[in-house]
Amino acid sequence: MTYGLLTAGIPVKAGIDVDARCRYAYETNNDAAFVKKDVATLSSGLVRELFDDVEKKILVGCAPCQPFSSHTQKMKNRDTDSQRNLLYSFCRLVRSIEPEIVSLENVPNLVKYAPFENLLSILNRMEYFTTYSTVDCERFGVPQLRKRLVLLASKLGPISLPAPTHPPDKLASVREAIEHLDKLDHGNASKKDPMHRAAKLSALNLKRISSSKPGGSWHDWNEEMRSPCHSRTSGRSYTSSYGRMEWDKPAPTITTKFYNYGSGRFGHPEQNRALTLREGAILQTFPERYEFVDPSRQSSINMKEIGMFIGNAVPVKLGETIGLAIQENIGA
């Protein structure tokens, strides 16, 4: 979100997160400070200090989306209650600080939950001009199919997202995004870019991907390659798992497990491996040289950790689109 806002010309004073592991990437790539704080206990006084000497205050929230995703609702006890309450903390900050502009990004499912209704109620009482909608990120140049809820609120006047930049028949594709990168075998990394590394496949998964077609499914395999779950009624509809992406279409939604071949349609369109960390980042529209890891740690990159940061991120182009909406509202 921060990199996108900066790209749109919105100065960012600071980003606040409870996870200290974010500090290196945040401060290295953005002209902004990283503040390690839990939003649940964050004082409005500290946030006011960050806004010192700012002509117009802009408060942007990117709460964890897992508590509100349809997938999580089918699962039990994932610490979702404490994460869900972060939205109430965001509401508290809005009430106390009264920023000129407020924005929130999350999954579309959020509109069904009380924290979102509470935020809308607060914004209405505080006489903000408010709008929200589900955004198809691929319509704004993100080379993946990703739906996100974006709320915009302003004290300055009506505010809305700009018109989509990409018509449905001219969406950004996987080919445009990552075809130029070095070819790799599974389990290897590029000598030029340590982030361009692919997870190692088991012998069985190597057979599976070798037998997979772009856009196909496990139905393409011989019977002995199929997993027991594929023969169950509940598993027959999950045709994307262990699938290959297609070159000339957007990628599927990049999740935190995009580097894992079996976690979705994350097989490379032609190479026998899953996406690399760098490919996932590019599909999230991070610049190709965005630094996620301190050079001193690059020999032991934690794929799970970096995959979580990339998959949980707001696509940079969506952040930029929100920034452009704010610029238009401010009258810059």
Secondary structure, 3 states (H helix, E strand, C coil): CHHHHHHCCCCCCEEEECCHHHHHHHHHHCCCEEEECCHHHCCHHHHHHHCCCCCCCEEEECCCCHHHCHHHHCCCCCCHHHHHCHHHHHHHHHHHHCCCEEEEEECHHHHHCHHHHHHHHHHHHCCCEEEEEEEEHHHHCCCECCEEEEEEEECCCCCCCCCCCCCCCCCCCHHHHHCCCCCCCCCCECCCCCCCECCCCCHHHHHHHHCCCECCCHHHCCHHHCCHHHHCHHHCCCCCCCCECCCCCCECCCCCCCCCHHHCCCECCCCCCECCHHHHHHHCCCCCCCCCCCHHHHHHCCHHHHHHHHHHCCCHHHHHHHHHHHHHHHCC
